[in-house]
């Protein structure tokens, strides 16, 4: 079966269009991935700060409690 020049050009054009479509999709996914990674980093920072604040509050509460002292010789 002989392939004509017209068919070859049509196939090349379709292949190029498909390649461009895939490249556009990859670019879109890369940008979305970058945004999601930034959002994840922000959430992790907030969670870290909350955990540190909770630790500070707990250690602060421990310092405020009364402690037993020696009242006499044993």
N, CA, C and O atoms as a Tripos MOL2 file, in Angstrom:
@<TRIPOS>MOLECULE
protein
  296   295    74     0     0
PROTEIN
NO_CHARGES

@<TRIPOS>ATOM
      1 N           0.8490   -1.1830    0.0000 N.3       1 UNK1
      2 CA          0.0000    0.0000    0.0000 C.3       1 UNK1
      3 C           0.8920    1.2430    0.0000 C.2       1 UNK1
      4 O           1.7760    1.4010    0.8420 O.2       1 UNK1
      5 N           0.6380    2.0900   -0.9420 N.am      2 UNK2
      6 CA          1.4500    3.2840   -1.1190 C.3       2 UNK2
      7 C           0.8330    4.4430   -0.3310 C.2       2 UNK2
      8 O          -0.3650    4.7100   -0.4320 O.2       2 UNK2
      9 N           1.6810    5.1300    0.4610 N.am      3 UNK3
     10 CA          1.2350    6.2760    1.2580 C.3       3 UNK3
     11 C           1.5160    7.5330    0.4590 C.2       3 UNK3
     12 O           2.6270    7.7520   -0.0250 O.2       3 UNK3
     13 N           0.4870    8.3520    0.3320 N.am      4 UNK4
     14 CA          0.6470    9.5840   -0.4410 C.3       4 UNK4
     15 C           1.2620   10.6770    0.4190 C.2       4 UNK4
     16 O           1.2710   10.5960    1.6470 O.2       4 UNK4
     17 N           1.7680   11.6860   -0.2440 N.am      5 UNK5
     18 CA          2.3480   12.8380    0.4510 C.3       5 UNK5
     19 C           1.2810   13.5270    1.2950 C.2       5 UNK5
     20 O           1.5620   13.9890    2.4010 O.2       5 UNK5
     21 N           0.0740   13.5960    0.7800 N.am      6 UNK6
     22 CA         -1.0380   14.2300    1.4990 C.3       6 UNK6
     23 C          -1.3080   13.4920    2.8100 C.2       6 UNK6
     24 O          -1.5010   14.1250    3.8480 O.2       6 UNK6
     25 N          -1.3230   12.1810    2.7710 N.am      7 UNK7
     26 CA         -1.5750   11.3930    3.9790 C.3       7 UNK7
     27 C          -0.4370   11.5510    4.9940 C.2       7 UNK7
     28 O          -0.6780   11.6240    6.1990 O.2       7 UNK7
     29 N           0.7710   11.6010    4.5080 N.am      8 UNK8
     30 CA          1.9240   11.7780    5.3800 C.3       8 UNK8
     31 C           1.8830   13.1400    6.0680 C.2       8 UNK8
     32 O           2.1330   13.2440    7.2680 O.2       8 UNK8
     33 N           1.5670   14.1780    5.3050 N.am      9 UNK9
     34 CA          1.4600   15.5210    5.8850 C.3       9 UNK9
     35 C           0.3250   15.5920    6.9090 C.2       9 UNK9
     36 O           0.4690   16.2020    7.9690 O.2       9 UNK9
     37 N          -0.7860   14.9690    6.5830 N.am     10 UNK10
     38 CA         -1.9350   14.9620    7.5050 C.3      10 UNK10
     39 C          -1.5410   14.2650    8.8050 C.2      10 UNK10
     40 O          -1.8640   14.7500    9.8890 O.2      10 UNK10
     41 N          -0.8510   13.1400    8.7060 N.am     11 UNK11
     42 CA         -0.4150   12.4110    9.8920 C.3      11 UNK11
     43 C           0.5630   13.2380   10.7260 C.2      11 UNK11
     44 O           0.4900   13.2400   11.9550 O.2      11 UNK11
     45 N           1.4650   13.9310   10.0610 N.am     12 UNK12
     46 CA          2.4210   14.7850   10.7770 C.3      12 UNK12
     47 C           1.7110   15.9160   11.5120 C.2      12 UNK12
     48 O           2.0470   16.2340   12.6530 O.2      12 UNK12
     49 N           0.7370   16.5130   10.8550 N.am     13 UNK13
     50 CA         -0.0200   17.6120   11.4710 C.3      13 UNK13
     51 C          -0.7990   17.0980   12.6790 C.2      13 UNK13
     52 O          -0.8170   17.7440   13.7260 O.2      13 UNK13
     53 N          -1.4430   15.9390   12.5400 N.am     14 UNK14
     54 CA         -2.1930   15.3680   13.6600 C.3      14 UNK14
     55 C          -1.2630   15.0080   14.8150 C.2      14 UNK14
     56 O          -1.5870   15.2310   15.9810 O.2      14 UNK14
     57 N          -0.1110   14.4530   14.4760 N.am     15 UNK15
     58 CA          0.8620   14.1010   15.5040 C.3      15 UNK15
     59 C           1.3620   15.3500   16.2280 C.2      15 UNK15
     60 O           1.4970   15.3440   17.4520 O.2      15 UNK15
     61 N           1.6340   16.4040   15.4910 N.am     16 UNK16
     62 CA          2.0930   17.6610   16.0800 C.3      16 UNK16
     63 C           1.0130   18.2590   16.9860 C.2      16 UNK16
     64 O           1.3120   18.7460   18.0760 O.2      16 UNK16
     65 N          -0.2270   18.2200   16.5340 N.am     17 UNK17
     66 CA         -1.3310   18.7510   17.3390 C.3      17 UNK17
     67 C          -1.4800   17.9580   18.6370 C.2      17 UNK17
     68 O          -1.6890   18.5370   19.7030 O.2      17 UNK17
     69 N          -1.3720   16.6450   18.5430 N.am     18 UNK18
     70 CA         -1.4790   15.7970   19.7220 C.3      18 UNK18
     71 C          -0.3240   16.0730   20.6880 C.2      18 UNK18
     72 O          -0.5260   16.1430   21.9000 O.2      18 UNK18
     73 N           0.8720   16.2290   20.1520 N.am     19 UNK19
     74 CA          2.0480   16.5300   20.9710 C.3      19 UNK19
     75 C           1.8750   17.8720   21.6890 C.2      19 UNK19
     76 O           2.1890   17.9950   22.8730 O.2      19 UNK19
     77 N           1.3800   18.8590   20.9720 N.am     20 UNK20
     78 CA          1.1680   20.1810   21.5810 C.3      20 UNK20
     79 C           0.1100   20.0980   22.6770 C.2      20 UNK20
     80 O           0.2400   20.7410   23.7180 O.2      20 UNK20
     81 N          -0.9270   19.3140   22.4470 N.am     21 UNK21
     82 CA         -1.9870   19.1370   23.4350 C.3      21 UNK21
     83 C          -1.4090   18.4890   24.7040 C.2      21 UNK21
     84 O          -1.7140   18.9130   25.8190 O.2      21 UNK21
     85 N          -0.5890   17.4790   24.5250 N.am     22 UNK22
     86 CA          0.0340   16.8180   25.6730 C.3      22 UNK22
     87 C           0.9780   17.7550   26.4150 C.2      22 UNK22
     88 O           1.0030   17.7530   27.6460 O.2      22 UNK22
     89 N           1.7470   18.5460   25.6960 N.am     23 UNK23
     90 CA          2.6570   19.4950   26.3330 C.3      23 UNK23
     91 C           1.9000   20.5440   27.1340 C.2      23 UNK23
     92 O           2.3370   20.9410   28.2140 O.2      23 UNK23
     93 N           0.7680   20.9920   26.6090 N.am     24 UNK24
     94 CA         -0.0620   21.9620   27.3350 C.3      24 UNK24
     95 C          -0.6070   21.3400   28.6170 C.2      24 UNK24
     96 O          -0.6490   21.9900   29.6620 O.2      24 UNK24
     97 N          -1.0200   20.0880   28.5300 N.am     25 UNK25
     98 CA         -1.5370   19.3890   29.7120 C.3      25 UNK25
     99 C          -0.4420   19.2140   30.7650 C.2      25 UNK25
    100 O          -0.6950   19.3810   31.9580 O.2      25 UNK25
    101 N           0.7610   18.8800   30.3320 N.am     26 UNK26
    102 CA          1.8930   18.7320   31.2530 C.3      26 UNK26
    103 C           2.1930   20.0630   31.9430 C.2      26 UNK26
    104 O           2.4230   20.0960   33.1520 O.2      26 UNK26
    105 N           2.1920   21.1480   31.1890 N.am     27 UNK27
    106 CA          2.4540   22.4740   31.7650 C.3      27 UNK27
    107 C           1.3950   22.8250   32.8050 C.2      27 UNK27
    108 O           1.7080   23.3540   33.8720 O.2      27 UNK27
    109 N           0.1390   22.5230   32.4830 N.am     28 UNK28
    110 CA         -0.9670   22.7980   33.4080 C.3      28 UNK28
    111 C          -0.8070   21.9710   34.6840 C.2      28 UNK28
    112 O          -1.0050   22.4870   35.7840 O.2      28 UNK28
    113 N          -0.4510   20.7000   34.5450 N.am     29 UNK29
    114 CA         -0.2860   19.8340   35.7070 C.3      29 UNK29
    115 C           0.9080   20.2550   36.5560 C.2      29 UNK29
    116 O           0.8550   20.1680   37.7830 O.2      29 UNK29
    117 N           1.9770   20.7080   35.9210 N.am     30 UNK30
    118 CA          3.1380   21.1850   36.6680 C.3      30 UNK30
    119 C           2.7800   22.4090   37.4990 C.2      30 UNK30
    120 O           3.1930   22.5200   38.6530 O.2      30 UNK30
    121 N           2.0250   23.3150   36.9240 N.am     31 UNK31
    122 CA          1.6160   24.5150   37.6600 C.3      31 UNK31
    123 C           0.6920   24.1440   38.8220 C.2      31 UNK31
    124 O           0.8380   24.6660   39.9270 O.2      31 UNK31
    125 N          -0.2500   23.2470   38.5690 N.am     32 UNK32
    126 CA         -1.1610   22.8040   39.6200 C.3      32 UNK32
    127 C          -0.3790   22.1190   40.7410 C.2      32 UNK32
    128 O          -0.6610   22.3260   41.9220 O.2      32 UNK32
    129 N           0.6040   21.3050   40.3630 N.am     33 UNK33
    130 CA          1.4360   20.6220   41.3470 C.3      33 UNK33
    131 C           2.2080   21.6290   42.1990 C.2      33 UNK33
    132 O           2.3050   21.4740   43.4170 O.2      33 UNK33
    133 N           2.7460   22.6450   41.5650 N.am     34 UNK34
    134 CA          3.4840   23.6820   42.2900 C.3      34 UNK34
    135 C           2.5790   24.3960   43.2960 C.2      34 UNK34
    136 O           2.9830   24.6450   44.4310 O.2      34 UNK34
    137 N           1.3650   24.7200   42.8790 N.am     35 UNK35
    138 CA          0.4210   25.3900   43.7750 C.3      35 UNK35
    139 C           0.0520   24.4870   44.9550 C.2      35 UNK35
    140 O          -0.0370   24.9450   46.0950 O.2      35 UNK35
    141 N          -0.1600   23.2130   44.6700 N.am     36 UNK36
    142 CA         -0.5120   22.2760   45.7400 C.3      36 UNK36
    143 C           0.6430   22.0850   46.7180 C.2      36 UNK36
    144 O           0.4190   21.9590   47.9210 O.2      36 UNK36
    145 N           1.8650   22.0630   46.2170 N.am     37 UNK37
    146 CA          3.0260   21.9300   47.0960 C.3      37 UNK37
    147 C           3.1700   23.1530   47.9940 C.2      37 UNK37
    148 O           3.5040   23.0220   49.1710 O.2      37 UNK37
    149 N           2.9200   24.3410   47.4460 N.am     38 UNK38
    150 CA          2.9660   25.5620   48.2650 C.3      38 UNK38
    151 C           1.8940   25.5190   49.3460 C.2      38 UNK38
    152 O           2.1450   25.8640   50.5000 O.2      38 UNK38
    153 N           0.7000   25.0900   48.9570 N.am     39 UNK39
    154 CA         -0.4080   25.0080   49.9060 C.3      39 UNK39
    155 C          -0.0870   23.9980   51.0060 C.2      39 UNK39
    156 O          -0.3590   24.2450   52.1810 O.2      39 UNK39
    157 N           0.4920   22.8590   50.6190 N.am     40 UNK40
    158 CA          0.8710   21.8470   51.5960 C.3      40 UNK40
    159 C           1.9210   22.3920   52.5540 C.2      40 UNK40
    160 O           1.8460   22.1430   53.7570 O.2      40 UNK40
    161 N           2.8950   23.1280   52.0400 N.am     41 UNK41
    162 CA          3.9390   23.7110   52.8940 C.3      41 UNK41
    163 C           3.3270   24.6990   53.8870 C.2      41 UNK41
    164 O           3.7290   24.7410   55.0490 O.2      41 UNK41
    165 N           2.3630   25.4870   53.4350 N.am     42 UNK42
    166 CA          1.7010   26.4460   54.3260 C.3      42 UNK42
    167 C           0.9370   25.7160   55.4270 C.2      42 UNK42
    168 O           0.9940   26.1060   56.5930 O.2      42 UNK42
    169 N           0.2260   24.6600   55.0530 N.am     43 UNK43
    170 CA         -0.5500   23.8930   56.0370 C.3      43 UNK43
    171 C           0.3880   23.2490   57.0480 C.2      43 UNK43
    172 O           0.1120   23.2570   58.2480 O.2      43 UNK43
    173 N           1.4920   22.6920   56.5690 N.am     44 UNK44
    174 CA          2.4540   22.0580   57.4780 C.3      44 UNK44
    175 C           3.0660   23.0780   58.4280 C.2      44 UNK44
    176 O           3.3060   22.7630   59.5930 O.2      44 UNK44
    177 N           3.3180   24.2780   57.9580 N.am     45 UNK45
    178 CA          3.8610   25.3490   58.8030 C.3      45 UNK45
    179 C           2.8560   25.7170   59.8870 C.2      45 UNK45
    180 O           3.2290   25.8890   61.0470 O.2      45 UNK45
    181 N           1.5860   25.8390   59.5150 N.am     46 UNK46
    182 CA          0.5450   26.1560   60.4970 C.3      46 UNK46
    183 C           0.4500   25.0420   61.5360 C.2      46 UNK46
    184 O           0.3550   25.3170   62.7320 O.2      46 UNK46
    185 N           0.4750   23.7880   61.0870 N.am     47 UNK47
    186 CA          0.3900   22.6680   62.0220 C.3      47 UNK47
    187 C           1.5930   22.6380   62.9650 C.2      47 UNK47
    188 O           1.4510   22.3520   64.1530 O.2      47 UNK47
    189 N           2.7760   22.9330   62.4270 N.am     48 UNK48
    190 CA          3.9790   22.9640   63.2620 C.3      48 UNK48
    191 C           3.8610   24.0530   64.3230 C.2      48 UNK48
    192 O           4.1860   23.8330   65.4910 O.2      48 UNK48
    193 N           3.3910   25.2340   63.9040 N.am     49 UNK49
    194 CA          3.2250   26.3370   64.8570 C.3      49 UNK49
    195 C           2.1950   25.9990   65.9250 C.2      49 UNK49
    196 O           2.3770   26.3350   67.0950 O.2      49 UNK49
    197 N           1.1070   25.3300   65.5230 N.am     50 UNK50
    198 CA          0.0880   24.9310   66.4970 C.3      50 UNK50
    199 C           0.6640   23.9330   67.5010 C.2      50 UNK50
    200 O           0.4020   24.0260   68.7000 O.2      50 UNK50
    201 N           1.4500   22.9770   67.0020 N.am     51 UNK51
    202 CA          2.0500   21.9850   67.8930 C.3      51 UNK51
    203 C           3.0190   22.6500   68.8620 C.2      51 UNK51
    204 O           3.0240   22.3310   70.0510 O.2      51 UNK51
    205 N           3.8400   23.5740   68.3620 N.am     52 UNK52
    206 CA          4.7800   24.2790   69.2300 C.3      52 UNK52
    207 C           4.0400   25.0940   70.2850 C.2      52 UNK52
    208 O           4.4480   25.1340   71.4460 O.2      52 UNK52
    209 N           2.9670   25.7350   69.8830 N.am     53 UNK53
    210 CA          2.1660   26.5320   70.8220 C.3      53 UNK53
    211 C           1.5590   25.6350   71.8980 C.2      53 UNK53
    212 O           1.5170   26.0090   73.0700 O.2      53 UNK53
    213 N           1.0940   24.4620   71.5020 N.am     54 UNK54
    214 CA          0.5090   23.5340   72.4590 C.3      54 UNK54
    215 C           1.5690   23.0470   73.4560 C.2      54 UNK54
    216 O           1.2970   22.9290   74.6510 O.2      54 UNK54
    217 N           2.7680   22.7690   72.9580 N.am     55 UNK55
    218 CA          3.8580   22.3480   73.8390 C.3      55 UNK55
    219 C           4.2100   23.4670   74.8070 C.2      55 UNK55
    220 O           4.4310   23.2180   75.9920 O.2      55 UNK55
    221 N           4.2640   24.6850   74.3170 N.am     56 UNK56
    222 CA          4.5640   25.8260   75.1860 C.3      56 UNK56
    223 C           3.5050   25.9710   76.2750 C.2      56 UNK56
    224 O           3.8310   26.2190   77.4360 O.2      56 UNK56
    225 N           2.2380   25.8150   75.8990 N.am     57 UNK57
    226 CA          1.1580   25.9360   76.8710 C.3      57 UNK57
    227 C           1.2380   24.8300   77.9170 C.2      57 UNK57
    228 O           1.0280   25.0730   79.1050 O.2      57 UNK57
    229 N           1.5420   23.6150   77.4690 N.am     58 UNK58
    230 CA          1.6240   22.4940   78.4060 C.3      58 UNK58
    231 C           2.8090   22.6570   79.3530 C.2      58 UNK58
    232 O           2.6810   22.4070   80.5510 O.2      58 UNK58
    233 N           3.9480   23.0700   78.8340 N.am     59 UNK59
    234 CA          5.1160   23.2490   79.6990 C.3      59 UNK59
    235 C           4.8960   24.4410   80.6300 C.2      59 UNK59
    236 O           5.3760   24.4390   81.7640 O.2      59 UNK59
    237 N           4.1850   25.4380   80.1660 N.am     60 UNK60
    238 CA          3.8590   26.5900   81.0120 C.3      60 UNK60
    239 C           2.9310   26.1860   82.1400 C.2      60 UNK60
    240 O           3.0710   26.6770   83.2600 O.2      60 UNK60
    241 N           1.9950   25.3090   81.8670 N.am     61 UNK61
    242 CA          1.0630   24.8510   82.8910 C.3      61 UNK61
    243 C           1.7940   24.0120   83.9320 C.2      61 UNK61
    244 O           1.4560   24.0790   85.1140 O.2      61 UNK61
    245 N           2.7710   23.2370   83.5330 N.am     62 UNK62
    246 CA          3.5320   22.4180   84.4740 C.3      62 UNK62
    247 C           4.3320   23.3040   85.4300 C.2      62 UNK62
    248 O           4.4730   22.9680   86.6060 O.2      62 UNK62
    249 N           4.8400   24.3930   84.9580 N.am     63 UNK63
    250 CA          5.6310   25.2880   85.7990 C.3      63 UNK63
    251 C           4.7750   26.0010   86.8390 C.2      63 UNK63
    252 O           5.2860   26.4310   87.8730 O.2      63 UNK63
    253 N           3.5000   26.1270   86.5770 N.am     64 UNK64
    254 CA          2.6320   26.8590   87.4880 C.3      64 UNK64
    255 C           2.0630   25.9830   88.5970 C.2      64 UNK64
    256 O           1.4670   26.5040   89.5390 O.2      64 UNK64
    257 N           2.2310   24.6700   88.5090 N.am     65 UNK65
    258 CA          1.6580   23.8040   89.5350 C.3      65 UNK65
    259 C           2.5250   23.8380   90.8020 C.2      65 UNK65
    260 O           3.7080   24.1750   90.7560 O.2      65 UNK65
    261 N           1.9190   23.4910   91.9010 N.am     66 UNK66
    262 CA          2.6270   23.4820   93.1770 C.3      66 UNK66
    263 C           3.5280   22.2660   93.2600 C.2      66 UNK66
    264 O           3.2200   21.2110   92.7050 O.2      66 UNK66
    265 N           4.6510   22.4240   93.9630 N.am     67 UNK67
    266 CA          5.5800   21.3110   94.1250 C.3      67 UNK67
    267 C           5.7930   21.0400   95.6150 C.2      67 UNK67
    268 O           5.7740   21.9380   96.4570 O.2      67 UNK67
    269 N           5.9870   19.8090   95.8770 N.am     68 UNK68
    270 CA          6.2140   19.3920   97.2640 C.3      68 UNK68
    271 C           7.6390   19.7520   97.6730 C.2      68 UNK68
    272 O           8.5800   19.5830   96.8980 O.2      68 UNK68
    273 N           7.7800   20.2320   98.8580 N.am     69 UNK69
    274 CA          9.1070   20.5580   99.3910 C.3      69 UNK69
    275 C           9.3790   19.7320  100.6360 C.2      69 UNK69
    276 O           8.4600   19.1800  101.2400 O.2      69 UNK69
    277 N          10.6050   19.6540  101.0010 N.am     70 UNK70
    278 CA         10.9430   18.9280  102.2350 C.3      70 UNK70
    279 C          10.5160   19.7820  103.4240 C.2      70 UNK70
    280 O          10.8030   20.9760  103.5000 O.2      70 UNK70
    281 N           9.8280   19.1310  104.3370 N.am     71 UNK71
    282 CA          9.3580   19.8540  105.5230 C.3      71 UNK71
    283 C          10.1420   19.5120  106.7680 C.2      71 UNK71
    284 O          10.0390   20.1920  107.7890 O.2      71 UNK71
    285 N          10.9160   18.4690  106.6800 N.am     72 UNK72
    286 CA         11.6920   18.0940  107.8660 C.3      72 UNK72
    287 C          12.5930   16.9150  107.5570 C.2      72 UNK72
    288 O          12.5140   16.3260  106.4790 O.2      72 UNK72
    289 N          13.4490   16.5740  108.5100 N.am     73 UNK73
    290 CA         14.3580   15.4510  108.2890 C.3      73 UNK73
    291 C          13.6060   14.1230  108.3240 C.2      73 UNK73
    292 O          12.6100   13.9850  109.0340 O.2      73 UNK73
    293 N          14.0730   13.1780  107.5760 N.am     74 UNK74
    294 CA         13.4240   11.8550  107.5480 C.3      74 UNK74
    295 C          14.2490   10.9370  108.3070 C.2      74 UNK74
    296 O          13.9120    9.7600  108.4280 O.2      74 UNK74
@<TRIPOS>BOND
     1     1     2 1
     2     2     3 1
     3     3     4 2
     4     3     5 am
     5     5     6 1
     6     6     7 1
     7     7     8 2
     8     7     9 am
     9     9    10 1
    10    10    11 1
    11    11    12 2
    12    11    13 am
    13    13    14 1
    14    14    15 1
    15    15    16 2
    16    15    17 am
    17    17    18 1
    18    18    19 1
    19    19    20 2
    20    19    21 am
    21    21    22 1
    22    22    23 1
    23    23    24 2
    24    23    25 am
    25    25    26 1
    26    26    27 1
    27    27    28 2
    28    27    29 am
    29    29    30 1
    30    30    31 1
    31    31    32 2
    32    31    33 am
    33    33    34 1
    34    34    35 1
    35    35    36 2
    36    35    37 am
    37    37    38 1
    38    38    39 1
    39    39    40 2
    40    39    41 am
    41    41    42 1
    42    42    43 1
    43    43    44 2
    44    43    45 am
    45    45    46 1
    46    46    47 1
    47    47    48 2
    48    47    49 am
    49    49    50 1
    50    50    51 1
    51    51    52 2
    52    51    53 am
    53    53    54 1
    54    54    55 1
    55    55    56 2
    56    55    57 am
    57    57    58 1
    58    58    59 1
    59    59    60 2
    60    59    61 am
    61    61    62 1
    62    62    63 1
    63    63    64 2
    64    63    65 am
    65    65    66 1
    66    66    67 1
    67    67    68 2
    68    67    69 am
    69    69    70 1
    70    70    71 1
    71    71    72 2
    72    71    73 am
    73    73    74 1
    74    74    75 1
    75    75    76 2
    76    75    77 am
    77    77    78 1
    78    78    79 1
    79    79    80 2
    80    79    81 am
    81    81    82 1
    82    82    83 1
    83    83    84 2
    84    83    85 am
    85    85    86 1
    86    86    87 1
    87    87    88 2
    88    87    89 am
    89    89    90 1
    90    90    91 1
    91    91    92 2
    92    91    93 am
    93    93    94 1
    94    94    95 1
    95    95    96 2
    96    95    97 am
    97    97    98 1
    98    98    99 1
    99    99   100 2
   100    99   101 am
   101   101   102 1
   102   102   103 1
   103   103   104 2
   104   103   105 am
   105   105   106 1
   106   106   107 1
   107   107   108 2
   108   107   109 am
   109   109   110 1
   110   110   111 1
   111   111   112 2
   112   111   113 am
   113   113   114 1
   114   114   115 1
   115   115   116 2
   116   115   117 am
   117   117   118 1
   118   118   119 1
   119   119   120 2
   120   119   121 am
   121   121   122 1
   122   122   123 1
   123   123   124 2
   124   123   125 am
   125   125   126 1
   126   126   127 1
   127   127   128 2
   128   127   129 am
   129   129   130 1
   130   130   131 1
   131   131   132 2
   132   131   133 am
   133   133   134 1
   134   134   135 1
   135   135   136 2
   136   135   137 am
   137   137   138 1
   138   138   139 1
   139   139   140 2
   140   139   141 am
   141   141   142 1
   142   142   143 1
   143   143   144 2
   144   143   145 am
   145   145   146 1
   146   146   147 1
   147   147   148 2
   148   147   149 am
   149   149   150 1
   150   150   151 1
   151   151   152 2
   152   151   153 am
   153   153   154 1
   154   154   155 1
   155   155   156 2
   156   155   157 am
   157   157   158 1
   158   158   159 1
   159   159   160 2
   160   159   161 am
   161   161   162 1
   162   162   163 1
   163   163   164 2
   164   163   165 am
   165   165   166 1
   166   166   167 1
   167   167   168 2
   168   167   169 am
   169   169   170 1
   170   170   171 1
   171   171   172 2
   172   171   173 am
   173   173   174 1
   174   174   175 1
   175   175   176 2
   176   175   177 am
   177   177   178 1
   178   178   179 1
   179   179   180 2
   180   179   181 am
   181   181   182 1
   182   182   183 1
   183   183   184 2
   184   183   185 am
   185   185   186 1
   186   186   187 1
   187   187   188 2
   188   187   189 am
   189   189   190 1
   190   190   191 1
   191   191   192 2
   192   191   193 am
   193   193   194 1
   194   194   195 1
   195   195   196 2
   196   195   197 am
   197   197   198 1
   198   198   199 1
   199   199   200 2
   200   199   201 am
   201   201   202 1
   202   202   203 1
   203   203   204 2
   204   203   205 am
   205   205   206 1
   206   206   207 1
   207   207   208 2
   208   207   209 am
   209   209   210 1
   210   210   211 1
   211   211   212 2
   212   211   213 am
   213   213   214 1
   214   214   215 1
   215   215   216 2
   216   215   217 am
   217   217   218 1
   218   218   219 1
   219   219   220 2
   220   219   221 am
   221   221   222 1
   222   222   223 1
   223   223   224 2
   224   223   225 am
   225   225   226 1
   226   226   227 1
   227   227   228 2
   228   227   229 am
   229   229   230 1
   230   230   231 1
   231   231   232 2
   232   231   233 am
   233   233   234 1
   234   234   235 1
   235   235   236 2
   236   235   237 am
   237   237   238 1
   238   238   239 1
   239   239   240 2
   240   239   241 am
   241   241   242 1
   242   242   243 1
   243   243   244 2
   244   243   245 am
   245   245   246 1
   246   246   247 1
   247   247   248 2
   248   247   249 am
   249   249   250 1
   250   250   251 1
   251   251   252 2
   252   251   253 am
   253   253   254 1
   254   254   255 1
   255   255   256 2
   256   255   257 am
   257   257   258 1
   258   258   259 1
   259   259   260 2
   260   259   261 am
   261   261   262 1
   262   262   263 1
   263   263   264 2
   264   263   265 am
   265   265   266 1
   266   266   267 1
   267   267   268 2
   268   267   269 am
   269   269   270 1
   270   270   271 1
   271   271   272 2
   272   271   273 am
   273   273   274 1
   274   274   275 1
   275   275   276 2
   276   275   277 am
   277   277   278 1
   278   278   279 1
   279   279   280 2
   280   279   281 am
   281   281   282 1
   282   282   283 1
   283   283   284 2
   284   283   285 am
   285   285   286 1
   286   286   287 1
   287   287   288 2
   288   287   289 am
   289   289   290 1
   290   290   291 1
   291   291   292 2
   292   291   293 am
   293   293   294 1
   294   294   295 1
   295   295   296 2
@<TRIPOS>SUBSTRUCTURE
     1 UNK1         2 RESIDUE 1 A UNK
     2 UNK2         6 RESIDUE 1 A UNK
     3 UNK3        10 RESIDUE 1 A UNK
     4 UNK4        14 RESIDUE 1 A UNK
     5 UNK5        18 RESIDUE 1 A UNK
     6 UNK6        22 RESIDUE 1 A UNK
     7 UNK7        26 RESIDUE 1 A UNK
     8 UNK8        30 RESIDUE 1 A UNK
     9 UNK9        34 RESIDUE 1 A UNK
    10 UNK10       38 RESIDUE 1 A UNK
    11 UNK11       42 RESIDUE 1 A UNK
    12 UNK12       46 RESIDUE 1 A UNK
    13 UNK13       50 RESIDUE 1 A UNK
    14 UNK14       54 RESIDUE 1 A UNK
    15 UNK15       58 RESIDUE 1 A UNK
    16 UNK16       62 RESIDUE 1 A UNK
    17 UNK17       66 RESIDUE 1 A UNK
    18 UNK18       70 RESIDUE 1 A UNK
    19 UNK19       74 RESIDUE 1 A UNK
    20 UNK20       78 RESIDUE 1 A UNK
    21 UNK21       82 RESIDUE 1 A UNK
    22 UNK22       86 RESIDUE 1 A UNK
    23 UNK23       90 RESIDUE 1 A UNK
    24 UNK24       94 RESIDUE 1 A UNK
    25 UNK25       98 RESIDUE 1 A UNK
    26 UNK26      102 RESIDUE 1 A UNK
    27 UNK27      106 RESIDUE 1 A UNK
    28 UNK28      110 RESIDUE 1 A UNK
    29 UNK29      114 RESIDUE 1 A UNK
    30 UNK30      118 RESIDUE 1 A UNK
    31 UNK31      122 RESIDUE 1 A UNK
    32 UNK32      126 RESIDUE 1 A UNK
    33 UNK33      130 RESIDUE 1 A UNK
    34 UNK34      134 RESIDUE 1 A UNK
    35 UNK35      138 RESIDUE 1 A UNK
    36 UNK36      142 RESIDUE 1 A UNK
    37 UNK37      146 RESIDUE 1 A UNK
    38 UNK38      150 RESIDUE 1 A UNK
    39 UNK39      154 RESIDUE 1 A UNK
    40 UNK40      158 RESIDUE 1 A UNK
    41 UNK41      162 RESIDUE 1 A UNK
    42 UNK42      166 RESIDUE 1 A UNK
    43 UNK43      170 RESIDUE 1 A UNK
    44 UNK44      174 RESIDUE 1 A UNK
    45 UNK45      178 RESIDUE 1 A UNK
    46 UNK46      182 RESIDUE 1 A UNK
    47 UNK47      186 RESIDUE 1 A UNK
    48 UNK48      190 RESIDUE 1 A UNK
    49 UNK49      194 RESIDUE 1 A UNK
    50 UNK50      198 RESIDUE 1 A UNK
    51 UNK51      202 RESIDUE 1 A UNK
    52 UNK52      206 RESIDUE 1 A UNK
    53 UNK53      210 RESIDUE 1 A UNK
    54 UNK54      214 RESIDUE 1 A UNK
    55 UNK55      218 RESIDUE 1 A UNK
    56 UNK56      222 RESIDUE 1 A UNK
    57 UNK57      226 RESIDUE 1 A UNK
    58 UNK58      230 RESIDUE 1 A UNK
    59 UNK59      234 RESIDUE 1 A UNK
    60 UNK60      238 RESIDUE 1 A UNK
    61 UNK61      242 RESIDUE 1 A UNK
    62 UNK62      246 RESIDUE 1 A UNK
    63 UNK63      250 RESIDUE 1 A UNK
    64 UNK64      254 RESIDUE 1 A UNK
    65 UNK65      258 RESIDUE 1 A UNK
    66 UNK66      262 RESIDUE 1 A UNK
    67 UNK67      266 RESIDUE 1 A UNK
    68 UNK68      270 RESIDUE 1 A UNK
    69 UNK69      274 RESIDUE 1 A UNK
    70 UNK70      278 RESIDUE 1 A UNK
    71 UNK71      282 RESIDUE 1 A UNK
    72 UNK72      286 RESIDUE 1 A UNK
    73 UNK73      290 RESIDUE 1 A UNK
    74 UNK74      294 RESIDUE 1 A UNK
